[in-house]
């Protein structure tokens, strides 16, 4: 695999662990608020080979606990499973960030105990997905991924980046119903920085008070609802 980024150390992207992050190139979604446009558009200027990633990991064996694999969308790459196997063989924990469009690969990784933590983005209520991500979406695959994750024995979270013009309070409550019983659900504030569609830099977010109200309402559906 070829990667579009390497963050050498993070304390916030793998809950409770020290980690590094590797970024895969390419995505099957086209979310206008995406903050990694160079990965989606495949225009990254600096790339890393698998060898470079593994050489780096060999140097950090006693310094970090795990590897966060993010994107883009990692599961569009057929050789992702083989890459993760090599990471696990080196003794690292693995956290996978995914949009849930490849439940077949996710099932394989769970059955082979290749991932220790999964963070799945819930873009919107299921009925709105194609509109929000600007691509056709097989909703049944999203549903399957949600069920697989919730039935798994590993740590996980669902999370939604909230753009005020795209998601209403009613939409958020619908998401809550669709992931009812989930362990962790995080509401992520939209930050207008480097994003795929520059027009969204003008979009406003909900207030802190509104986010607190969302959390209070969604807490009746999930075990833990947090704000980021």
C-alpha positions in Angstrom: 0.0 0.0 0.0 1.0 3.6 -0.5 0.0 6.1 2.2 -0.8 9.8 2.1 0.3 10.7 5.5 2.0 9.7 8.7 1.4 11.3 12.1 4.2 10.1 14.3 2.6 10.5 17.7 -0.9 11.2 19.0 -2.5 11.1 22.4 -6.0 11.8 21.3 -6.8 9.6 18.3 -6.7 6.3 20.1 -8.6 6.6 23.4 -6.4 5.7 26.3 -3.4 4.8 24.1 -0.3 6.4 22.6 -0.3 5.9 18.9 0.8 7.0 15.5 -1.6 7.5 12.5 -1.3 6.4 8.9 -3.5 7.9 6.2 -4.7 5.9 3.2 -5.3 7.6 -0.1 -8.7 7.7 -1.8 -12.4 7.6 -0.6 -15.7 6.4 -1.9 -17.5 9.3 -0.3 -17.2 13.0 -1.2 -18.4 14.8 1.9 -18.1 18.5 1.3 -16.9 19.2 4.8 -14.1 16.6 4.7 -10.9 18.0 6.2 -8.6 15.8 4.2 -9.3 16.9 0.6 -5.9 15.8 -0.7 -6.6 12.3 0.3 -10.1 12.2 -1.3 -8.9 13.9 -4.5 -5.7 11.8 -4.4 -3.5 14.9 -4.8 -1.1 14.2 -1.9 2.4 15.4 -2.7 4.3 13.4 0.0 3.6 9.6 0.2 4.9 6.7 2.2 5.5 3.1 1.3 4.7 0.1 3.5 8.4 -0.3 4.1 8.8 3.2 5.3 5.8 2.7 7.7 7.2 -0.5 9.1 10.7 0.9 9.4 9.2 3.7 11.5 7.2 1.2 13.6 10.4 -0.8 14.3 11.9 2.3 15.7 8.9 3.0 18.0 8.2 -0.4 19.5 8.7 0.7 23.1 7.3 4.2 22.6 3.7 3.8 21.2 0.9 1.3 21.9 -0.9 1.3 18.6 -1.5 2.4 15.1 -4.5 4.3 13.9 -5.4 3.6 10.3 -7.5 6.4 8.8 -8.1 8.1 5.5 -9.7 8.7 3.1 -11.4 5.4 3.5 -9.0 2.5 4.4 -11.4 -0.4 3.5 -11.4 0.5 -0.2 -7.9 -1.0 -0.4 -7.9 -4.8 -0.9 -4.5 -5.2 0.7 -5.5 -3.5 3.9 -6.0 -6.8 5.8 -2.5 -8.0 4.8 -1.1 -4.7 6.0 -2.8 -4.9 9.4 -1.7 -8.5 9.9 1.9 -7.3 9.6 1.2 -4.5 12.2 -0.3 -7.0 14.6 2.7 -9.4 14.1 4.9 -6.5 15.4 2.9 -6.4 18.6 0.9 -3.1 18.1 -2.7 -2.5 18.8 -4.8 -1.4 15.7 -7.6 1.2 15.6 -9.5 1.5 12.3 -11.4 4.6 11.2 -14.0 3.7 8.6 -17.2 4.9 7.0 -18.7 1.4 7.2 -19.1 0.7 3.4 -17.2 -2.5 3.5 -18.8 -4.8 6.1 -17.3 -7.9 4.4 -13.8 -6.7 5.1 -14.8 -5.5 8.6 -16.2 -8.9 9.4 -13.0 -10.6 8.3 -10.9 -8.3 10.4 -13.1 -8.9 13.5 -13.1 -12.7 13.0 -9.3 -12.7 12.7 -8.9 -10.4 15.7 -6.9 -7.9 13.6 -8.5 -4.7 15.0 -8.7 -3.7 18.6 -10.8 -0.5 18.2 -13.2 0.7 15.5 -14.4 4.2 15.0 -17.2 4.4 12.4 -18.5 7.7 11.0 -22.3 8.0 10.9 -22.8 10.7 8.3 -26.5 11.2 8.7 -29.8 9.3 9.2 -29.7 6.3 6.8 -32.4 7.9 4.6 -30.1 10.9 3.8 -26.7 9.3 3.2 -26.4 9.7 -0.5 -27.3 13.4 -0.3 -24.8 14.1 2.5 -21.8 12.2 1.1 -22.5 13.2 -2.5 -22.2 9.6 -3.7 -24.6 6.6 -4.2 -24.6 4.5 -1.0 -25.7 1.0 -0.3 -27.5 1.6 2.9 -27.7 -2.1 3.7 -23.9 -2.2 4.0 -24.0 0.7 6.4 -26.6 -1.2 8.5 -24.5 -4.3 8.4 -21.4 -2.5 9.6 -23.3 -0.9 12.5 -24.6 -4.3 13.6 -21.2 -6.0 13.2 -19.5 -3.4 15.4 -22.2 -3.4 18.1 -22.1 -7.1 18.3 -18.3 -7.3 18.4 -16.3 -7.8 21.6 -13.9 -4.9 20.9 -13.9 -1.3 21.9 -15.7 1.0 19.4 -17.3 4.3 18.8 -19.7 5.9 16.4 -19.3 9.6 15.6 -21.0 12.3 13.5 -19.4 15.5 12.3 -22.3 18.0 12.6 -22.7 20.8 10.0 -25.7 22.9 11.0 -26.9 23.4 7.4 -26.9 19.6 6.8 -28.2 18.0 10.0 -31.1 19.2 12.0 -31.8 18.3 15.7 -34.4 15.9 14.4 -31.8 14.2 12.1 -29.5 13.7 15.1 -32.3 12.1 17.1 -33.0 9.8 14.2 -29.3 8.7 14.2 -29.7 8.0 17.9 -32.6 5.7 17.2 -30.7 3.9 14.4 -27.7 3.1 16.7 -29.8 2.5 19.8 -27.8 0.6 22.4 -24.4 1.6 21.2 -21.6 2.0 23.7 -20.1 5.3 22.6 -21.4 8.0 20.3 -19.6 11.3 19.8 -20.9 14.5 18.4 -18.1 16.3 16.5 -18.1 20.0 16.0 -17.6 21.1 12.4 -14.3 23.1 12.2 -14.1 25.4 9.2 -10.5 25.0 8.1 -9.0 23.1 5.1 -12.0 21.2 3.6 -13.1 19.6 0.4 -15.7 22.2 -0.6 -14.4 25.7 0.2 -17.9 27.1 0.3 -18.4 25.2 3.5 -15.9 27.5 5.2 -18.8 29.9 5.5 -21.0 27.4 7.3 -21.8 28.0 10.9 -22.0 25.4 13.6 -24.4 24.9 16.5 -23.6 26.6 19.8 -22.1 24.9 22.8 -25.5 25.1 24.5 -27.2 23.4 21.5 -24.5 20.6 21.5 -25.3 20.0 25.2 -29.0 19.7 24.4 -28.2 17.2 21.7 -26.1 15.2 24.1 -28.8 15.1 26.7 -31.4 14.0 24.2 -29.2 11.3 22.6 -28.1 9.9 25.9 -31.4 8.1 26.1 -30.4 6.0 23.1 -26.7 5.2 23.7 -24.6 4.3 26.8 -22.3 7.2 26.5 -22.7 10.4 24.3 -19.8 12.8 24.2 -18.9 16.1 22.4 -15.7 16.7 20.6 
